[in-house]
Amino acid sequence: MTAKFKENGLLEQIAWNADGLVPAVVQDALSKEVLMLAYMNKESLRLSLESGQTWFWSRSRNELWNKGATSGHTQRIESLSYDCDGDTLLVKVWQQGPACHTGAYSCFYRSAEPAEGEAQEAQAEADRFGPLSRLEATIAQRDAERPEGAYTTYLFNKGVEKILKKVGEESAEVIIAAMKRDAKELRGEAADLIFHLMVLLREQGIPFDDVLEELEFRHRKPVKKD
């Protein structure tokens, strides 16, 4: 269901630039990946709030445009907020297909090369859960772009029944490896299970952050005393 938002004076809270525009950073509500940067004017922001779909102002064409109206790669708004200065919007969306006109999941698919030696140092200092974040982003990209020949594409194309079957299979293989006390095999099977579980979460529209929040809630939940 597409949510609609109340204007509640929001248009007057924005610090519009000299051209009557404000930059809007668009972020995937599931993977948290930044998808694109576009501009809104008062009319496109009003339309976005009223419709629950992203509308922008094209500076090159000098006209309003509804994201995905022709391509089908629509953006359903999950939340819309603005920064402390009121001069930048953050729009979290449920992205349908690629966000970039090139067919890429995100417009930010190119990056600067780190200086020699810097990459290894950065990797060494990375958060220990970094691989999970990168995996979630890759799964989101596969879901959006559906590259031919990719295993993740195959799973999404086959649908939830196939994904559930793989989750069940990998769960059984984890149990077998643990029963055998085979640490190397268990490590591999656990990785396979986590991968397929994260594919399932994407298919179900559940951010991995929600799972982490549930774990944090359980950790902080008061222990009942007898």
C-alpha positions as CSV (number, residue, x, y, z in Angstrom):
1,M,0.0,0.0,0.0
2,T,1.3,3.5,-0.9
3,A,1.4,5.8,2.1
4,K,0.5,9.4,1.8
5,F,2.0,12.2,4.0
6,K,0.6,15.4,5.5
7,E,2.1,18.6,4.4
8,N,1.7,20.3,7.8
9,G,3.7,23.4,6.7
10,L,6.7,21.3,5.5
11,L,7.0,23.4,2.3
12,E,7.6,26.5,4.4
13,Q,10.3,24.8,6.5
14,I,12.5,24.1,3.5
15,A,15.3,26.5,2.6
16,W,14.8,26.6,-1.1
17,N,17.8,27.8,-3.1
18,A,17.8,30.7,-5.5
19,D,16.1,28.5,-8.2
20,G,13.4,27.4,-5.8
21,L,14.9,23.9,-5.5
22,V,16.2,21.6,-2.8
23,P,18.4,18.5,-3.3
24,A,16.8,15.2,-2.4
25,V,19.0,12.2,-1.4
26,V,17.1,9.0,-2.2
27,Q,17.9,5.9,-0.1
28,D,16.7,2.3,-0.3
29,A,14.6,1.7,2.8
30,L,15.7,-1.9,2.9
31,S,19.4,-2.0,2.2
32,K,20.1,1.7,3.2
33,E,22.0,2.1,0.0
34,V,22.0,5.6,-1.4
35,L,20.3,5.3,-4.8
36,M,20.4,8.8,-6.4
37,L,20.4,12.5,-5.9
38,A,17.7,14.6,-7.5
39,Y,16.0,18.0,-7.0
40,M,12.5,18.9,-5.9
41,N,10.6,22.2,-6.0
42,K,7.5,23.0,-4.0
43,E,5.2,21.4,-6.5
44,S,7.1,18.2,-6.8
45,L,7.5,17.9,-3.0
46,R,3.7,18.5,-2.7
47,L,3.0,15.8,-5.3
48,S,5.4,13.4,-3.5
49,L,3.6,13.9,-0.2
50,E,0.2,13.6,-1.7
51,S,0.9,10.5,-3.9
52,G,3.4,8.7,-1.7
53,Q,5.6,8.4,-4.9
54,T,8.7,10.4,-5.7
55,W,8.3,13.4,-8.0
56,F,11.2,15.6,-8.9
57,W,12.1,18.7,-10.9
58,S,14.2,18.1,-14.0
59,R,16.7,20.9,-14.4
60,S,17.7,19.8,-17.9
61,R,14.1,19.5,-19.2
62,N,12.7,22.2,-17.0
63,E,9.7,20.1,-16.0
64,L,8.2,17.9,-13.3
65,W,8.8,14.1,-13.6
66,N,7.4,11.2,-11.7
67,K,10.2,8.6,-11.1
68,G,9.4,5.4,-12.9
69,A,6.3,6.7,-14.7
70,T,7.7,5.4,-18.0
71,S,10.3,2.8,-16.9
72,G,8.2,1.2,-14.2
73,H,11.1,1.6,-11.8
74,T,8.9,3.4,-9.3
75,Q,9.9,4.7,-5.8
76,R,7.3,4.3,-3.0
77,I,8.1,6.6,-0.2
78,E,8.7,5.0,3.2
79,S,9.7,8.3,5.0
80,L,10.7,11.8,4.1
81,S,12.8,14.0,6.4
82,Y,15.0,17.1,6.1
83,D,18.3,18.1,7.7
84,C,19.0,20.7,10.5
85,D,19.4,23.5,8.0
86,G,16.3,22.5,6.0
87,D,18.3,22.6,2.8
88,T,18.5,18.9,2.0
89,L,15.8,16.2,1.9
90,L,16.3,12.5,2.7
91,V,13.8,10.3,1.1
92,K,13.7,6.6,2.0
93,V,11.9,4.5,-0.6
94,W,10.9,1.0,-1.6
95,Q,12.6,0.9,-5.0
96,Q,11.0,-1.1,-7.8
97,G,13.8,-2.2,-10.2
98,P,17.0,-0.1,-10.8
99,A,17.1,3.5,-9.7
100,C,19.6,4.6,-12.3
101,H,18.7,5.3,-15.9
102,T,21.7,3.2,-16.9
103,G,20.0,0.1,-15.5
104,A,22.2,0.1,-12.4
105,Y,20.7,-0.4,-9.0
106,S,22.2,2.8,-7.7
107,C,23.5,5.9,-9.6
108,F,26.6,5.7,-7.4
109,Y,28.1,2.6,-8.9
110,R,31.5,4.2,-9.7
111,S,34.1,5.0,-7.0
112,A,37.5,6.5,-6.6
113,E,40.4,4.1,-6.4
114,P,42.1,4.1,-2.9
115,A,45.8,4.9,-2.8
116,E,48.2,2.0,-2.7
117,G,48.0,0.3,0.7
118,E,45.0,2.3,1.8
119,A,42.5,-0.4,0.8
120,Q,44.0,-3.1,3.0
121,E,44.3,-0.7,5.9
122,A,40.6,0.4,5.5
123,Q,39.5,-3.2,5.3
124,A,41.4,-4.1,8.5
125,E,39.7,-1.3,10.3
126,A,36.2,-2.2,9.0
127,D,33.4,-3.1,11.3
128,R,33.3,-6.9,11.8
129,F,29.8,-7.0,10.5
130,G,30.8,-5.1,7.3
131,P,30.5,-8.3,5.2
132,L,26.8,-8.5,6.1
133,S,26.1,-4.9,5.1
134,R,27.9,-5.5,1.8
135,L,26.0,-8.7,1.2
136,E,22.7,-7.0,1.8
137,A,23.7,-4.3,-0.7
138,T,24.7,-6.8,-3.3
139,I,21.5,-8.8,-2.9
140,A,19.5,-5.6,-3.3
141,Q,21.5,-4.8,-6.4
142,R,20.8,-8.2,-7.8
143,D,17.1,-7.9,-7.0
144,A,16.9,-4.5,-8.8
145,E,19.1,-5.3,-11.9
146,R,18.4,-9.1,-12.3
147,P,21.7,-9.7,-14.2
148,E,21.5,-12.8,-16.4
149,G,23.3,-15.9,-15.1
150,A,23.6,-14.7,-11.5
151,Y,22.4,-17.2,-8.9
152,T,20.7,-14.5,-6.9
153,T,18.7,-13.5,-10.0
154,Y,17.7,-17.1,-10.4
155,L,16.4,-17.2,-6.8
156,F,14.4,-14.0,-7.2
157,N,12.9,-15.1,-10.5
158,K,11.9,-18.5,-9.1
159,G,10.1,-16.8,-6.2
160,V,9.5,-17.3,-2.5
161,E,8.9,-21.1,-2.7
162,K,12.3,-21.7,-4.2
163,I,14.0,-19.4,-1.7
164,L,12.2,-21.1,1.2
165,K,13.3,-24.5,-0.1
166,K,16.9,-23.4,-0.1
167,V,16.7,-22.0,3.4
168,G,15.4,-25.3,4.5
169,E,18.1,-27.3,2.7
170,E,20.9,-25.1,4.1
171,S,19.4,-25.3,7.6
172,A,19.6,-29.1,7.3
173,E,23.1,-29.0,6.0
174,V,24.2,-26.8,9.0
175,I,22.7,-29.4,11.4
176,I,24.5,-32.2,9.6
177,A,27.9,-30.4,9.6
178,A,27.5,-29.6,13.3
179,M,26.6,-33.3,14.1
180,K,29.8,-34.3,12.3
181,R,31.9,-31.8,14.3
182,D,33.3,-30.6,11.0
183,A,34.3,-27.0,11.7
184,K,35.3,-26.2,8.1
185,E,32.1,-27.6,6.6
186,L,29.9,-25.9,9.3
187,R,31.6,-22.6,8.5
188,G,30.7,-22.9,4.8
189,E,27.1,-24.2,5.4
190,A,26.5,-21.4,7.9
191,A,27.6,-18.8,5.3
192,D,25.2,-20.4,2.8
193,L,22.3,-20.3,5.3
194,I,22.9,-16.6,6.1
195,F,23.1,-15.8,2.4
196,H,19.8,-17.5,1.6
197,L,18.1,-16.1,4.7
198,M,19.1,-12.6,3.6
199,V,17.7,-13.2,0.2
200,L,14.5,-14.3,1.9
201,L,14.4,-11.1,4.0
202,R,14.8,-9.0,0.8
203,E,12.0,-10.9,-1.0
204,Q,9.8,-10.3,2.1
205,G,10.7,-6.6,2.3
206,I,12.3,-6.8,5.7
207,P,15.4,-4.7,6.3
208,F,18.3,-6.6,8.0
209,D,18.3,-3.6,10.5
210,D,14.9,-4.9,11.7
211,V,16.5,-8.2,12.7
212,L,19.3,-6.4,14.5
213,E,16.8,-4.2,16.3
214,E,14.9,-7.3,17.4
215,L,18.2,-8.8,18.8
216,E,19.0,-5.6,20.6
217,F,15.4,-5.5,22.1
218,R,15.9,-9.0,23.4
219,H,19.3,-8.2,24.8
220,R,17.9,-5.2,26.7
221,K,14.7,-6.9,27.8
222,P,14.7,-7.2,31.6
223,V,15.3,-10.7,32.9
224,K,12.3,-12.0,35.0
225,K,13.3,-13.1,38.5
226,D,11.7,-16.1,40.1
